[in-house]
Amino acid sequence: MYYEVVSQCTQSLKLIESWLDKAVKFADERKLDVDVLLNGRLAPNMKPLIYQVQSACDYVKAAAAWLSGQTPPKHEDNEKTVEELRARVRKTVAFVESVSEAQYEGAEGRKSSSPGCLERSLAEKTISCR
């Protein structure tokens, strides 16, 4: 089950690249700097798009790592351009796709601790622990 869920999340990450393509096209057509879009917010209490992409990558790589008994790889959160965001998505997808279905076996009984979370069974862990 976990393999299928993480695989679906990976497909969603791959869609982010198409969103970045659309952002570039939109900015080009309107003679805007694409950085305006990358640093933009849809609502005042929302984080910028760069943060949203970084967070999406972090959640998926952490889920794959925790559920397969690994430590999530570290990414520095220093992306500033569309190409750097694309690279972040691709790094994350490459990591997640490197985890085999067999590595998820027994995930429901694993214990994990992560920054900001108490140690608990992965079956109880919510992805919002961060």
Summary of the structure (lengths in Angstrom):
residues: 130
radius of gyration: 16.3
end to end distance: 22.8
largest distance: 53.1
contacts: 339
relative contact order: 0.15
helix: 58%
strand: 3%
